[in-house]
Amino acid sequence: MKKTVSFQTKDNVKIVGDFYDAKSDRSILLLHILPGNRGDLDNFAEFLWQNDYNILNIDERGHGDSEAWPGETGSWQEFTQADYDKMIYDAEAAAEWLKNKIPGTAIALIGGSIGANIAMIFGAKHQPKIVVALSPGLDYKGIKTEIAARNYRQNLLIVASRDNLNAFESSERLFEISNASHKEFVKYENAGHATRMLEAEPELKNKILDFLNSNINK
């Protein structure tokens, strides 16, 4: 079902992920929270794969099995601002791997917390079909999203819970200023933070799937 793969970023950091091959032309890149790893999203990845999406679920640099620096293991807890800024390279290398594996594939990114911020920045730079941001922030570890929200032009789904107040207020702001051609905001009251909302609100995975199915081939 899933196969562990690895690839290099443009600054030569080894990134490890799990690839689920659905033999389709629709692909999703999953980006976990900090601290976390790809295992946090195993169940969600399998759900999406069963619904005909190729999945690449990665460990971001300094997490799980991925390197923190070129040729070096280590932890995000040792990161400088420059290291956090380079996390976008992980998403770019993963998307490139998907494009090489499945030429012509449509790509969606789904990220939680800092992974949501990375997904939004990737979205502004590369304009993938879909970005799903679970509890994005205006500024996580110096990774800022307001400019990205204004520059992403495709399909944006933001999800946040009011009990996670900072992320909820950030999400309201990002939704307000977003220039996405199609945007939706799913709001919860007590669902917690980022990818943890998938467990607190079991129907969320279906809401995300509906958004994907409605917009991936536009």
C-alpha positions in Angstrom: 0.0 0.0 0.0 2.5 2.6 1.1 6.1 2.8 0.1 8.8 4.7 2.0 10.7 7.1 -0.4 13.4 9.8 0.0 14.7 12.7 -2.0 17.0 15.7 -1.7 15.9 19.3 -1.3 17.7 22.0 -3.2 19.9 22.6 -0.2 20.7 18.9 0.0 18.7 17.9 3.0 17.3 14.3 2.8 13.6 14.2 3.2 11.8 10.9 3.9 8.1 10.2 3.2 5.5 7.6 2.5 4.0 7.4 -1.0 0.6 5.9 -1.5 0.0 5.1 -5.2 -3.6 5.3 -6.3 -2.7 5.1 -10.0 -4.6 8.4 -10.6 -3.8 11.9 -11.9 -4.6 13.5 -8.6 -2.0 13.9 -5.9 -1.8 15.3 -2.3 1.2 16.4 -0.3 0.7 16.2 3.4 2.6 18.5 5.9 2.5 17.8 9.6 2.6 20.1 12.6 5.5 21.1 14.7 6.5 19.0 16.7 5.2 16.0 14.9 6.0 13.6 12.1 4.3 11.8 9.1 3.0 9.1 11.4 0.5 11.7 12.7 -1.2 11.7 9.3 -1.2 7.9 8.5 -4.9 7.4 9.0 -5.8 10.5 7.0 -3.4 9.5 4.2 -4.9 6.1 3.9 -8.4 7.6 3.8 -7.4 10.0 1.0 -5.6 7.2 -0.9 -8.8 5.0 -0.6 -10.6 7.9 -2.3 -8.4 7.8 -5.4 -5.6 10.3 -4.5 -1.9 9.6 -4.7 -0.4 10.7 -1.4 3.1 11.8 -0.4 3.2 12.2 3.4 6.6 13.6 4.4 8.7 14.2 7.6 9.7 17.8 7.4 13.3 18.6 8.0 14.3 18.1 11.7 11.4 15.7 12.2 11.0 12.0 12.1 13.3 10.3 9.6 14.3 13.4 7.7 17.6 15.1 8.1 17.8 18.5 9.8 20.8 19.7 7.7 22.7 18.2 4.8 24.0 14.8 5.9 23.0 15.4 9.5 20.2 14.2 11.7 19.0 16.6 14.3 16.0 18.3 15.8 13.9 21.3 14.8 14.5 22.4 18.5 18.0 23.4 17.3 16.8 25.4 14.3 17.7 29.0 13.7 15.3 31.3 11.8 17.2 30.5 8.6 16.5 26.8 9.1 12.8 27.4 9.5 12.8 29.6 6.4 14.2 26.7 4.4 11.3 24.4 5.3 9.6 25.6 2.1 12.3 23.6 0.2 10.9 20.4 1.7 7.5 21.1 0.1 9.1 22.1 -3.2 11.2 19.0 -3.4 8.2 16.8 -2.5 6.0 18.4 -5.1 8.8 18.0 -7.7 9.1 14.3 -6.7 5.3 13.9 -7.3 5.5 15.6 -10.7 8.3 13.4 -11.8 6.6 10.3 -10.5 3.2 11.2 -12.1 3.7 13.6 -15.0 0.8 16.0 -15.4 -0.6 15.3 -12.0 -2.8 18.0 -10.3 -1.4 18.7 -6.8 -3.1 19.7 -3.6 -1.3 20.5 -0.3 -2.8 19.9 3.1 -0.9 21.2 6.1 -1.4 21.7 9.8 0.0 24.6 11.9 3.5 25.3 10.6 2.7 22.8 7.8 -0.3 25.0 6.9 2.0 28.1 6.7 4.4 26.2 4.5 1.5 25.1 2.3 0.3 28.7 1.9 3.7 30.0 1.0 4.1 27.2 -1.5 0.7 28.1 -2.9 1.7 31.7 -3.5 4.9 30.7 -5.2 3.7 27.8 -7.3 -0.1 28.1 -7.5 -1.1 24.5 -7.0 -4.8 23.6 -7.6 -5.7 23.4 -3.9 -4.3 24.5 -0.5 -6.0 23.2 2.7 -4.7 25.0 5.8 -5.5 23.5 9.2 -5.0 26.2 11.9 -2.6 28.4 10.0 -1.0 31.3 11.8 0.0 34.8 10.8 3.5 33.9 12.0 4.8 30.5 13.2 8.5 30.5 13.9 9.0 33.5 11.6 7.1 31.8 8.7 4.6 34.5 7.9 1.5 34.1 5.7 -0.3 37.4 5.0 1.5 38.1 1.7 1.0 34.5 0.7 -2.7 34.7 1.4 -3.0 37.7 -0.9 -0.9 36.1 -3.7 -2.5 32.6 -3.8 -5.1 32.6 -6.6 -6.5 29.1 -6.7 -8.7 27.1 -4.2 -8.2 27.7 -0.5 -9.8 25.8 2.4 -9.1 27.1 5.9 -10.1 25.1 9.0 -9.8 26.4 12.6 -11.3 26.0 16.0 -12.4 28.8 18.3 -10.8 27.2 21.4 -7.4 27.5 19.6 -7.8 31.3 19.7 -4.6 32.5 18.2 -4.9 30.2 15.2 -8.6 31.0 14.9 -8.1 34.8 14.8 -5.2 34.3 12.4 -7.4 32.1 10.2 -10.1 34.8 10.2 -7.6 37.4 9.0 -6.1 35.2 6.3 -9.5 34.3 5.0 -10.5 37.9 4.9 -7.5 39.0 2.9 -7.2 35.9 0.7 -7.5 36.5 -3.1 -8.2 32.8 -3.8 -10.6 32.3 -6.7 -12.6 30.0 -4.4 -12.2 30.0 -0.7 -14.1 28.4 2.2 -13.7 28.6 6.0 -14.7 25.7 8.2 -15.1 26.8 11.8 -15.3 24.6 15.0 -15.8 25.5 18.6 -13.8 22.9 20.5 -11.8 20.8 18.0 -8.3 21.8 19.1 -5.3 22.6 17.0 -4.4 21.7 13.4 -4.3 18.1 12.3 -5.7 17.1 15.8 -9.1 18.5 14.5 -9.3 15.4 12.3 -9.7 13.2 15.4 -11.9 15.7 17.3 -14.3 16.2 14.4 -14.5 12.9 12.4 -16.6 14.5 9.6 -13.8 16.9 8.8 -12.0 14.4 6.6 -15.1 14.2 4.5 -15.5 18.0 4.3 -11.9 18.1 3.1 -12.5 15.3 0.6 -15.6 17.2 -0.8 -13.5 20.3 -1.3 -10.8 18.3 -3.0 -13.2 16.5 -5.3 -15.0 19.8 -6.2 -11.9 21.8 -7.1 -9.0 19.5 -8.1 -9.9 19.3 -11.8 -11.2 22.9 -12.2 
